[in-house]
Amino acid sequence: MFENIKTLLLFTVLTILLIAIFGLIGSIFKLGMLGVLFGFILAIAMNFGSYFFSDKIVLRMYGAKEVSEQEAPELHSIVSELAQNAGIPKPKVAIIQSANPNAFATGRGPKKAVVAVTTGILDLLSRDELEGVIAHELGHVKNRDILLSAIAATIAGAIFIIADYARFFAIFGFGGDGDGENIIAVIAMAILAPIAAMMVQLAISRSREYKADESGAKISGKPWALANALRKLQMGTSARPMKDANPATAHMFIVNPFGGKTKSLMNLFSTHPPINERIKRLEELKAF
């Protein structure tokens, strides 16, 4: 219960940040409360859109293709068996053409879930290790993390984009005769808001990754398999980072798709807990 309240509060911060950015933009353009109102309406629209279309948005972003049992029989077999162990409906299965070894789950809930894996992870892991990864993702589904993660990704992505535009407009004086204090405030918000959004993503992801690891270990009955998989994924993502990954969705993957390498200010902090700590916790668990 406490974890859900904490996540809801952190998610609320993202919405407030979005509204605040538009409020400051409105002040530069002398729009009064219209900026705040527009930000509020946009936040509501984005929440609505991501609730109903989160799986389609993220899957399309990475070119994920849903596959049938005939196309990927072993993968479907793993997902089906583990979903039964978890006591949830079998999610849809999708594959992403990427050498980066990774996976994520998305959707509105257990009945509308999709598990996506990259071709890189299929090539890298043994069956037991892949079971550990799929079980982790099903842990997210069972714990109902996937909707919050998808909505957080959508709003955080909007904050990153809008903050960039706000900084551009403020620096180049597109606010007309707006006073200097408002312009400085917009620039400050445009710099700090993405950092704050990223920290919220980090807080949401880190706590839920540990929980999904534990849930996945129970679902598969093989905590050692997930630990071994994480070791391989750490090396694999570092060797083959996902160059076209969106920073706003990084927290959705089982490991950081950037491989721990800094690409921009938005990636100075990892959205995932240290893999060594995750492995240590898994190794402390007994086989279920």
C-alpha positions as protocol buffer text, in pm:
chain_id: "A"
residue {
  index: 1
  type: MET
  ca { x: 0 y: 0 z: 0 }
}
residue {
  index: 2
  type: PHE
  ca { x: 276 y: 246 z: 95 }
}
residue {
  index: 3
  type: GLU
  ca { x: 460 y: 172 z: -229 }
}
residue {
  index: 4
  type: ASN
  ca { x: 148 y: 244 z: -434 }
}
residue {
  index: 5
  type: ILE
  ca { x: 89 y: 573 z: -251 }
}
residue {
  index: 6
  type: LYS
  ca { x: 452 y: 671 z: -302 }
}
residue {
  index: 7
  type: THR
  ca { x: 431 y: 595 z: -674 }
}
residue {
  index: 8
  type: LEU
  ca { x: 106 y: 791 z: -709 }
}
residue {
  index: 9
  type: LEU
  ca { x: 264 y: 1092 z: -537 }
}
residue {
  index: 10
  type: LEU
  ca { x: 571 y: 1075 z: -760 }
}
residue {
  index: 11
  type: PHE
  ca { x: 350 y: 1044 z: -1066 }
}
residue {
  index: 12
  type: THR
  ca { x: 152 y: 1350 z: -951 }
}
residue {
  index: 13
  type: VAL
  ca { x: 478 y: 1547 z: -943 }
}
residue {
  index: 14
  type: LEU
  ca { x: 522 y: 1482 z: -1316 }
}
residue {
  index: 15
  type: THR
  ca { x: 176 y: 1623 z: -1387 }
}
residue {
  index: 16
  type: ILE
  ca { x: 245 y: 1930 z: -1172 }
}
residue {
  index: 17
  type: LEU
  ca { x: 575 y: 1989 z: -1353 }
}
residue {
  index: 18
  type: LEU
  ca { x: 397 y: 1984 z: -1687 }
}
residue {
  index: 19
  type: ILE
  ca { x: 136 y: 2233 z: -1566 }
}
residue {
  index: 20
  type: ALA
  ca { x: 406 y: 2456 z: -1412 }
}
residue {
  index: 21
  type: ILE
  ca { x: 602 y: 2474 z: -1739 }
}
residue {
  index: 22
  type: PHE
  ca { x: 293 y: 2590 z: -1927 }
}
residue {
  index: 23
  type: GLY
  ca { x: 213 y: 2836 z: -1649 }
}
residue {
  index: 24
  type: LEU
  ca { x: 552 y: 3003 z: -1690 }
}
residue {
  index: 25
  type: ILE
  ca { x: 526 y: 2999 z: -2069 }
}
residue {
  index: 26
  type: GLY
  ca { x: 185 y: 3164 z: -2032 }
}
residue {
  index: 27
  type: SER
  ca { x: 338 y: 3436 z: -1814 }
}
residue {
  index: 28
  type: ILE
  ca { x: 593 y: 3524 z: -2082 }
}
residue {
  index: 29
  type: PHE
  ca { x: 324 y: 3548 z: -2347 }
}
residue {
  index: 30
  type: LYS
  ca { x: 94 y: 3746 z: -2115 }
}
residue {
  index: 31
  type: LEU
  ca { x: -171 y: 3475 z: -2123 }
}
residue {
  index: 32
  type: GLY
  ca { x: -251 y: 3483 z: -1753 }
}
residue {
  index: 33
  type: MET
  ca { x: -397 y: 3156 z: -1631 }
}
residue {
  index: 34
  type: LEU
  ca { x: -449 y: 3024 z: -1983 }
}
residue {
  index: 35
  type: GLY
  ca { x: -104 y: 2864 z: -1973 }
}
residue {
  index: 36
  type: VAL
  ca { x: -188 y: 2675 z: -1654 }
}
residue {
  index: 37
  type: LEU
  ca { x: -526 y: 2574 z: -1796 }
}
residue {
  index: 38
  type: PHE
  ca { x: -369 y: 2449 z: -2118 }
}
residue {
  index: 39
  type: GLY
  ca { x: -108 y: 2252 z: -1921 }
}
residue {
  index: 40
  type: PHE
  ca { x: -382 y: 2095 z: -1709 }
}
residue {
  index: 41
  type: ILE
  ca { x: -590 y: 2001 z: -2015 }
}
residue {
  index: 42
  type: LEU
  ca { x: -281 y: 1856 z: -2186 }
}
residue {
  index: 43
  type: ALA
  ca { x: -194 y: 1651 z: -1877 }
}
residue {
  index: 44
  type: ILE
  ca { x: -549 y: 1510 z: -1862 }
}
residue {
  index: 45
  type: ALA
  ca { x: -543 y: 1432 z: -2235 }
}
residue {
  index: 46
  type: MET
  ca { x: -205 y: 1262 z: -2207 }
}
residue {
  index: 47
  type: ASN
  ca { x: -317 y: 1057 z: -1908 }
}
residue {
  index: 48
  type: PHE
  ca { x: -629 y: 949 z: -2099 }
}
residue {
  index: 49
  type: GLY
  ca { x: -434 y: 872 z: -2415 }
}
residue {
  index: 50
  type: SER
  ca { x: -157 y: 680 z: -2240 }
}
residue {
  index: 51
  type: TYR
  ca { x: -414 y: 481 z: -2038 }
}
residue {
  index: 52
  type: PHE
  ca { x: -585 y: 350 z: -2351 }
}
residue {
  index: 53
  type: PHE
  ca { x: -296 y: 348 z: -2597 }
}
residue {
  index: 54
  type: SER
  ca { x: 21 y: 307 z: -2388 }
}
residue {
  index: 55
  type: ASP
  ca { x: 107 y: -34 z: -2530 }
}
residue {
  index: 56
  type: LYS
  ca { x: 61 y: 81 z: -2890 }
}
residue {
  index: 57
  type: ILE
  ca { x: 262 y: 401 z: -2832 }
}
residue {
  index: 58
  type: VAL
  ca { x: 566 y: 229 z: -2682 }
}
residue {
  index: 59
  type: LEU
  ca { x: 560 y: -73 z: -2911 }
}
residue {
  index: 60
  type: ARG
  ca { x: 538 y: 146 z: -3220 }
}
residue {
  index: 61
  type: MET
  ca { x: 819 y: 364 z: -3086 }
}
residue {
  index: 62
  type: TYR
  ca { x: 1051 y: 62 z: -3095 }
}
residue {
  index: 63
  type: GLY
  ca { x: 909 y: -106 z: -3402 }
}
residue {
  index: 64
  type: ALA
  ca { x: 794 y: -407 z: -3201 }
}
residue {
  index: 65
  type: LYS
  ca { x: 607 y: -670 z: -3401 }
}
residue {
  index: 66
  type: GLU
  ca { x: 355 y: -899 z: -3237 }
}
residue {
  index: 67
  type: VAL
  ca { x: 441 y: -1261 z: -3316 }
}
residue {
  index: 68
  type: SER
  ca { x: 224 y: -1571 z: -3326 }
}
residue {
  index: 69
  type: GLU
  ca { x: 292 y: -1909 z: -3168 }
}
residue {
  index: 70
  type: GLN
  ca { x: 391 y: -2040 z: -3510 }
}
residue {
  index: 71
  type: GLU
  ca { x: 649 y: -1762 z: -3553 }
}
residue {
  index: 72
  type: ALA
  ca { x: 803 y: -1792 z: -3203 }
}
residue {
  index: 73
  type: PRO
  ca { x: 695 y: -2123 z: -3046 }
}
residue {
  index: 74
  type: GLU
  ca { x: 960 y: -2137 z: -2771 }
}
residue {
  index: 75
  type: LEU
  ca { x: 903 y: -1779 z: -2662 }
}
residue {
  index: 76
  type: HIS
  ca { x: 526 y: -1832 z: -2650 }
}
residue {
  index: 77
  type: SER
  ca { x: 576 y: -2154 z: -2455 }
}
residue {
  index: 78
  type: ILE
  ca { x: 783 y: -1970 z: -2193 }
}
residue {
  index: 79
  type: VAL
  ca { x: 534 y: -1685 z: -2162 }
}
residue {
  index: 80
  type: SER
  ca { x: 237 y: -1922 z: -2141 }
}
residue {
  index: 81
  type: GLU
  ca { x: 393 y: -2142 z: -1871 }
}
residue {
  index: 82
  type: LEU
  ca { x: 510 y: -1852 z: -1658 }
}
residue {
  index: 83
  type: ALA
  ca { x: 182 y: -1661 z: -1691 }
}
residue {
  index: 84
  type: GLN
  ca { x: 7 y: -1971 z: -1559 }
}
residue {
  index: 85
  type: ASN
  ca { x: 252 y: -1982 z: -1267 }
}
residue {
  index: 86
  type: ALA
  ca { x: 183 y: -1613 z: -1199 }
}
residue {
  index: 87
  type: GLY
  ca { x: -193 y: -1664 z: -1211 }
}
residue {
  index: 88
  type: ILE
  ca { x: -247 y: -1400 z: -1481 }
}
residue {
  index: 89
  type: PRO
  ca { x: -378 y: -1413 z: -1839 }
}
residue {
  index: 90
  type: LYS
  ca { x: -115 y: -1484 z: -2101 }
}
residue {
  index: 91
  type: PRO
  ca { x: 11 y: -1151 z: -2241 }
}
residue {
  index: 92
  type: LYS
  ca { x: 65 y: -1085 z: -2610 }
}
residue {
  index: 93
  type: VAL
  ca { x: 421 y: -1141 z: -2729 }
}
residue {
  index: 94
  type: ALA
  ca { x: 623 y: -902 z: -2944 }
}
residue {
  index: 95
  type: ILE
  ca { x: 978 y: -896 z: -3080 }
}
residue {
  index: 96
  type: ILE
  ca { x: 1195 y: -589 z: -3141 }
}
residue {
  index: 97
  type: GLN
  ca { x: 1467 y: -602 z: -3405 }
}
residue {
  index: 98
  type: SER
  ca { x: 1760 y: -474 z: -3200 }
}
residue {
  index: 99
  type: ALA
  ca { x: 2102 y: -613 z: -3108 }
}
residue {
  index: 100
  type: ASN
  ca { x: 2062 y: -455 z: -2763 }
}
residue {
  index: 101
  type: PRO
  ca { x: 1964 y: -741 z: -2527 }
}
residue {
  index: 102
  type: ASN
  ca { x: 1658 y: -616 z: -2342 }
}
residue {
  index: 103
  type: ALA
  ca { x: 1289 y: -661 z: -2264 }
}
residue {
  index: 104
  type: PHE
  ca { x: 991 y: -474 z: -2123 }
}
residue {
  index: 105
  type: ALA
  ca { x: 620 y: -516 z: -2054 }
}
residue {
  index: 106
  type: THR
  ca { x: 350 y: -262 z: -2126 }
}
residue {
  index: 107
  type: GLY
  ca { x: -29 y: -230 z: -2140 }
}
residue {
  index: 108
  type: ARG
  ca { x: -321 y: -124 z: -1919 }
}
residue {
  index: 109
  type: GLY
  ca { x: -311 y: -428 z: -1692 }
}
residue {
  index: 110
  type: PRO
  ca { x: -289 y: -808 z: -1678 }
}
residue {
  index: 111
  type: LYS
  ca { x: -569 y: -854 z: -1934 }
}
residue {
  index: 112
  type: LYS
  ca { x: -418 y: -604 z: -2180 }
}
residue {
  index: 113
  type: ALA
  ca { x: -47 y: -672 z: -2133 }
}
residue {
  index: 114
  type: VAL
  ca { x: 226 y: -715 z: -2393 }
}
residue {
  index: 115
  type: VAL
  ca { x: 572 y: -857 z: -2329 }
}
residue {
  index: 116
  type: ALA
  ca { x: 834 y: -739 z: -2578 }
}
residue {
  index: 117
  type: VAL
  ca { x: 1183 y: -880 z: -2616 }
}
residue {
  index: 118
  type: THR
  ca { x: 1467 y: -783 z: -2848 }
}
residue {
  index: 119
  type: THR
  ca { x: 1634 y: -1018 z: -3092 }
}
residue {
  index: 120
  type: GLY
  ca { x: 1953 y: -943 z: -2900 }
}
residue {
  index: 121
  type: ILE
  ca { x: 1822 y: -1097 z: -2579 }
}
residue {
  index: 122
  type: LEU
  ca { x: 1695 y: -1404 z: -2764 }
}
residue {
  index: 123
  type: ASP
  ca { x: 2042 y: -1460 z: -2909 }
}
residue {
  index: 124
  type: LEU
  ca { x: 2224 y: -1400 z: -2580 }
}
residue {
  index: 125
  type: LEU
  ca { x: 2037 y: -1591 z: -2310 }
}
residue {
  index: 126
  type: SER
  ca { x: 1979 y: -1959 z: -2241 }
}
residue {
  index: 127
  type: ARG
  ca { x: 1621 y: -2081 z: -2196 }
}
residue {
  index: 128
  type: ASP
  ca { x: 1648 y: -2073 z: -1814 }
}
residue {
  index: 129
  type: GLU
  ca { x: 1786 y: -1718 z: -1824 }
}
residue {
  index: 130
  type: LEU
  ca { x: 1517 y: -1606 z: -2067 }
}
residue {
  index: 131
  type: GLU
  ca { x: 1258 y: -1756 z: -1833 }
}
residue {
  index: 132
  type: GLY
  ca { x: 1404 y: -1545 z: -1554 }
}
residue {
  index: 133
  type: VAL
  ca { x: 1370 y: -1227 z: -1764 }
}
residue {
  index: 134
  type: ILE
  ca { x: 1015 y: -1307 z: -1879 }
}
residue {
  index: 135
  type: ALA
  ca { x: 918 y: -1389 z: -1520 }
}
residue {
  index: 136
  type: HIS
  ca { x: 1054 y: -1049 z: -1414 }
}
residue {
  index: 137
  type: GLU
  ca { x: 837 y: -877 z: -1676 }
}
residue {
  index: 138
  type: LEU
  ca { x: 534 y: -1080 z: -1570 }
}
residue {
  index: 139
  type: GLY
  ca { x: 614 y: -965 z: -1215 }
}
residue {
  index: 140
  type: HIS
  ca { x: 565 y: -608 z: -1339 }
}
residue {
  index: 141
  type: VAL
  ca { x: 236 y: -713 z: -1498 }
}
residue {
  index: 142
  type: LYS
  ca { x: 112 y: -891 z: -1184 }
}
residue {
  index: 143
  type: ASN
  ca { x: 219 y: -600 z: -962 }
}
residue {
  index: 144
  type: ARG
  ca { x: 36 y: -360 z: -1198 }
}
residue {
  index: 145
  type: ASP
  ca { x: 345 y: -150 z: -1263 }
}
residue {
  index: 146
  type: ILE
  ca { x: 310 y: -136 z: -1638 }
}
residue {
  index: 147
  type: LEU
  ca { x: 36 y: 127 z: -1663 }
}
residue {
  index: 148
  type: LEU
  ca { x: 209 y: 369 z: -1427 }
}
residue {
  index: 149
  type: SER
  ca { x: 539 y: 319 z: -1608 }
}
residue {
  index: 150
  type: ALA
  ca { x: 382 y: 387 z: -1947 }
}
residue {
  index: 151
  type: ILE
  ca { x: 199 y: 700 z: -1830 }
}
residue {
  index: 152
  type: ALA
  ca { x: 514 y: 826 z: -1657 }
}
residue {
  index: 153
  type: ALA
  ca { x: 707 y: 771 z: -1981 }
}
residue {
  index: 154
  type: THR
  ca { x: 449 y: 965 z: -2182 }
}
residue {
  index: 155
  type: ILE
  ca { x: 437 y: 1264 z: -1948 }
}
residue {
  index: 156
  type: ALA
  ca { x: 813 y: 1269 z: -1887 }
}
residue {
  index: 157
  type: GLY
  ca { x: 870 y: 1262 z: -2263 }
}
residue {
  index: 158
  type: ALA
  ca { x: 637 y: 1559 z: -2306 }
}
residue {
  index: 159
  type: ILE
  ca { x: 818 y: 1749 z: -2030 }
}
residue {
  index: 160
  type: PHE
  ca { x: 1155 y: 1694 z: -2200 }
}
residue {
  index: 161
  type: ILE
  ca { x: 1023 y: 1819 z: -2535 }
}
residue {
  index: 162
  type: ILE
  ca { x: 823 y: 2115 z: -2402 }
}
residue {
  index: 163
  type: ALA
  ca { x: 1110 y: 2223 z: -2177 }
}
residue {
  index: 164
  type: ASP
  ca { x: 1339 y: 2237 z: -2480 }
}
residue {
  index: 165
  type: TYR
  ca { x: 1092 y: 2456 z: -2668 }
}
residue {
  index: 166
  type: ALA
  ca { x: 1037 y: 2678 z: -2364 }
}
residue {
  index: 167
  type: ARG
  ca { x: 1411 y: 2734 z: -2327 }
}
residue {
  index: 168
  type: PHE
  ca { x: 1438 y: 2819 z: -2699 }
}
residue {
  index: 169
  type: PHE
  ca { x: 1151 y: 3069 z: -2689 }
}
residue {
  index: 170
  type: ALA
  ca { x: 1277 y: 3234 z: -2371 }
}
residue {
  index: 171
  type: ILE
  ca { x: 1639 y: 3266 z: -2488 }
}
residue {
  index: 172
  type: PHE
  ca { x: 1546 y: 3413 z: -2826 }
}
residue {
  index: 173
  type: GLY
  ca { x: 1286 y: 3651 z: -2688 }
}
residue {
  index: 174
  type: PHE
  ca { x: 973 y: 3510 z: -2844 }
}
residue {
  index: 175
  type: GLY
  ca { x: 781 y: 3638 z: -2545 }
}
residue {
  index: 176
  type: GLY
  ca { x: 766 y: 3988 z: -2687 }
}
residue {
  index: 177
  type: ASP
  ca { x: 805 y: 4246 z: -2413 }
}
residue {
  index: 178
  type: GLY
  ca { x: 786 y: 3990 z: -2131 }
}
residue {
  index: 179
  type: ASP
  ca { x: 980 y: 4098 z: -1821 }
}
residue {
  index: 180
  type: GLY
  ca { x: 1325 y: 3960 z: -1750 }
}
residue {
  index: 181
  type: GLU
  ca { x: 1226 y: 3783 z: -1431 }
}
residue {
  index: 182
  type: ASN
  ca { x: 968 y: 3570 z: -1613 }
}
residue {
  index: 183
  type: ILE
  ca { x: 1216 y: 3485 z: -1886 }
}
residue {
  index: 184
  type: ILE
  ca { x: 1476 y: 3379 z: -1630 }
}
residue {
  index: 185
  type: ALA
  ca { x: 1212 y: 3172 z: -1450 }
}
residue {
  index: 186
  type: VAL
  ca { x: 1118 y: 2993 z: -1772 }
}
residue {
  index: 187
  type: ILE
  ca { x: 1483 y: 2918 z: -1853 }
}
residue {
  index: 188
  type: ALA
  ca { x: 1537 y: 2786 z: -1500 }
}
residue {
  index: 189
  type: MET
  ca { x: 1224 y: 2572 z: -1519 }
}
residue {
  index: 190
  type: ALA
  ca { x: 1319 y: 2444 z: -1866 }
}
residue {
  index: 191
  type: ILE
  ca { x: 1653 y: 2327 z: -1725 }
}
residue {
  index: 192
  type: LEU
  ca { x: 1532 y: 2190 z: -1392 }
}
residue {
  index: 193
  type: ALA
  ca { x: 1201 y: 2031 z: -1498 }
}
residue {
  index: 194
  type: PRO
  ca { x: 1356 y: 1754 z: -1712 }
}
residue {
  index: 195
  type: ILE
  ca { x: 1599 y: 1674 z: -1430 }
}
residue {
  index: 196
  type: ALA
  ca { x: 1310 y: 1656 z: -1182 }
}
residue {
  index: 197
  type: ALA
  ca { x: 1108 y: 1439 z: -1423 }
}
residue {
  index: 198
  type: MET
  ca { x: 1404 y: 1207 z: -1461 }
}
residue {
  index: 199
  type: MET
  ca { x: 1446 y: 1181 z: -1084 }
}
residue {
  index: 200
  type: VAL
  ca { x: 1078 y: 1088 z: -1050 }
}
residue {
  index: 201
  type: GLN
  ca { x: 1123 y: 817 z: -1313 }
}
residue {
  index: 202
  type: LEU
  ca { x: 1427 y: 695 z: -1123 }
}
residue {
  index: 203
  type: ALA
  ca { x: 1235 y: 677 z: -796 }
}
residue {
  index: 204
  type: ILE
  ca { x: 943 y: 491 z: -956 }
}
residue {
  index: 205
  type: SER
  ca { x: 1162 y: 246 z: -1145 }
}
residue {
  index: 206
  type: ARG
  ca { x: 1420 y: 159 z: -881 }
}
residue {
  index: 207
  type: SER
  ca { x: 1176 y: 51 z: -611 }
}
residue {
  index: 208
  type: ARG
  ca { x: 962 y: -147 z: -855 }
}
residue {
  index: 209
  type: GLU
  ca { x: 1259 y: -319 z: -1023 }
}
residue {
  index: 210
  type: TYR
  ca { x: 1357 y: -480 z: -693 }
}
residue {
  index: 211
  type: LYS
  ca { x: 997 y: -590 z: -638 }
}
residue {
  index: 212
  type: ALA
  ca { x: 969 y: -729 z: -993 }
}
residue {
  index: 213
  type: ASP
  ca { x: 1296 y: -920 z: -944 }
}
residue {
  index: 214
  type: GLU
  ca { x: 1156 y: -1086 z: -633 }
}
residue {
  index: 215
  type: SER
  ca { x: 819 y: -1154 z: -797 }
}
residue {
  index: 216
  type: GLY
  ca { x: 992 y: -1294 z: -1105 }
}
residue {
  index: 217
  type: ALA
  ca { x: 1205 y: -1525 z: -892 }
}
residue {
  index: 218
  type: LYS
  ca { x: 888 y: -1665 z: -732 }
}
residue {
  index: 219
  type: ILE
  ca { x: 712 y: -1703 z: -1067 }
}
residue {
  index: 220
  type: SER
  ca { x: 998 y: -1892 z: -1233 }
}
residue {
  index: 221
  type: GLY
  ca { x: 1126 y: -2064 z: -920 }
}
residue {
  index: 222
  type: LYS
  ca { x: 1478 y: -1988 z: -1045 }
}
residue {
  index: 223
  type: PRO
  ca { x: 1622 y: -1674 z: -885 }
}
residue {
  index: 224
  type: TRP
  ca { x: 1969 y: -1784 z: -999 }
}
residue {
  index: 225
  type: ALA
  ca { x: 1854 y: -1780 z: -1363 }
}
residue {
  index: 226
  type: LEU
  ca { x: 1749 y: -1412 z: -1344 }
}
residue {
  index: 227
  type: ALA
  ca { x: 2075 y: -1329 z: -1163 }
}
residue {
  index: 228
  type: ASN
  ca { x: 2275 y: -1494 z: -1443 }
}
residue {
  index: 229
  type: ALA
  ca { x: 2065 y: -1315 z: -1704 }
}
residue {
  index: 230
  type: LEU
  ca { x: 2132 y: -977 z: -1541 }
}
residue {
  index: 231
  type: ARG
  ca { x: 2506 y: -1040 z: -1553 }
}
residue {
  index: 232
  type: LYS
  ca { x: 2489 y: -1112 z: -1925 }
}
residue {
  index: 233
  type: LEU
  ca { x: 2255 y: -819 z: -1990 }
}
residue {
  index: 234
  type: GLN
  ca { x: 2490 y: -580 z: -1811 }
}
residue {
  index: 235
  type: MET
  ca { x: 2774 y: -677 z: -2044 }
}
residue {
  index: 236
  type: GLY
  ca { x: 2551 y: -702 z: -2349 }
}
residue {
  index: 237
  type: THR
  ca { x: 2390 y: -358 z: -2318 }
}
residue {
  index: 238
  type: SER
  ca { x: 2730 y: -199 z: -2256 }
}
residue {
  index: 239
  type: ALA
  ca { x: 2866 y: -361 z: -2572 }
}
residue {
  index: 240
  type: ARG
  ca { x: 2554 y: -286 z: -2778 }
}
residue {
  index: 241
  type: PRO
  ca { x: 2371 y: 19 z: -2636 }
}
residue {
  index: 242
  type: MET
  ca { x: 2035 y: 102 z: -2794 }
}
residue {
  index: 243
  type: LYS
  ca { x: 2131 y: 423 z: -2975 }
}
residue {
  index: 244
  type: ASP
  ca { x: 1779 y: 515 z: -3081 }
}
residue {
  index: 245
  type: ALA
  ca { x: 1615 y: 452 z: -2742 }
}
residue {
  index: 246
  type: ASN
  ca { x: 1401 y: 729 z: -2596 }
}
residue {
  index: 247
  type: PRO
  ca { x: 1528 y: 846 z: -2254 }
}
residue {
  index: 248
  type: ALA
  ca { x: 1168 y: 891 z: -2138 }
}
residue {
  index: 249
  type: THR
  ca { x: 1107 y: 516 z: -2174 }
}
residue {
  index: 250
  type: ALA
  ca { x: 1440 y: 388 z: -2039 }
}
residue {
  index: 251
  type: HIS
  ca { x: 1285 y: 296 z: -1704 }
}
residue {
  index: 252
  type: MET
  ca { x: 1051 y: 46 z: -1873 }
}
residue {
  index: 253
  type: PHE
  ca { x: 1330 y: -191 z: -1980 }
}
residue {
  index: 254
  type: ILE
  ca { x: 1468 y: -463 z: -1753 }
}
residue {
  index: 255
  type: VAL
  ca { x: 1812 y: -298 z: -1778 }
}
residue {
  index: 256
  type: ASN
  ca { x: 1915 y: 48 z: -1893 }
}
residue {
  index: 257
  type: PRO
  ca { x: 1910 y: 35 z: -2275 }
}
residue {
  index: 258
  type: PHE
  ca { x: 2191 y: 290 z: -2292 }
}
residue {
  index: 259
  type: GLY
  ca { x: 2425 y: 48 z: -2120 }
}
residue {
  index: 260
  type: GLY
  ca { x: 2516 y: 297 z: -1848 }
}
residue {
  index: 261
  type: LYS
  ca { x: 2676 y: 533 z: -2098 }
}
residue {
  index: 262
  type: THR
  ca { x: 2583 y: 899 z: -2070 }
}
residue {
  index: 263
  type: LYS
  ca { x: 2425 y: 1040 z: -2384 }
}
residue {
  index: 264
  type: SER
  ca { x: 2283 y: 1364 z: -2250 }
}
residue {
  index: 265
  type: LEU
  ca { x: 2185 y: 1552 z: -1935 }
}
residue {
  index: 266
  type: MET
  ca { x: 1875 y: 1334 z: -1908 }
}
residue {
  index: 267
  type: ASN
  ca { x: 2089 y: 1022 z: -1866 }
}
residue {
  index: 268
  type: LEU
  ca { x: 2325 y: 1141 z: -1593 }
}
residue {
  index: 269
  type: PHE
  ca { x: 2132 y: 929 z: -1344 }
}
residue {
  index: 270
  type: SER
  ca { x: 2038 y: 569 z: -1406 }
}
residue {
  index: 271
  type: THR
  ca { x: 1669 y: 485 z: -1399 }
}
residue {
  index: 272
  type: HIS
  ca { x: 1758 y: 138 z: -1269 }
}
residue {
  index: 273
  type: PRO
  ca { x: 1905 y: 19 z: -941 }
}
residue {
  index: 274
  type: PRO
  ca { x: 2264 y: -113 z: -957 }
}
residue {
  index: 275
  type: ILE
  ca { x: 2266 y: -453 z: -1126 }
}
residue {
  index: 276
  type: ASN
  ca { x: 2520 y: -586 z: -875 }
}
residue {
  index: 277
  type: GLU
  ca { x: 2277 y: -506 z: -594 }
}
residue {
  index: 278
  type: ARG
  ca { x: 1991 y: -672 z: -782 }
}
residue {
  index: 279
  type: ILE
  ca { x: 2204 y: -983 z: -834 }
}
residue {
  index: 280
  type: LYS
  ca { x: 2305 y: -986 z: -467 }
}
residue {
  index: 281
  type: ARG
  ca { x: 1941 y: -976 z: -356 }
}
residue {
  index: 282
  type: LEU
  ca { x: 1846 y: -1253 z: -597 }
}
residue {
  index: 283
  type: GLU
  ca { x: 2132 y: -1473 z: -478 }
}
residue {
  index: 284
  type: GLU
  ca { x: 2007 y: -1433 z: -123 }
}
residue {
  index: 285
  type: LEU
  ca { x: 1674 y: -1586 z: -223 }
}
residue {
  index: 286
  type: LYS
  ca { x: 1629 y: -1960 z: -202 }
}
residue {
  index: 287
  type: ALA
  ca { x: 1482 y: -2151 z: -495 }
}
residue {
  index: 288
  type: PHE
  ca { x: 1103 y: -2149 z: -476 }
}
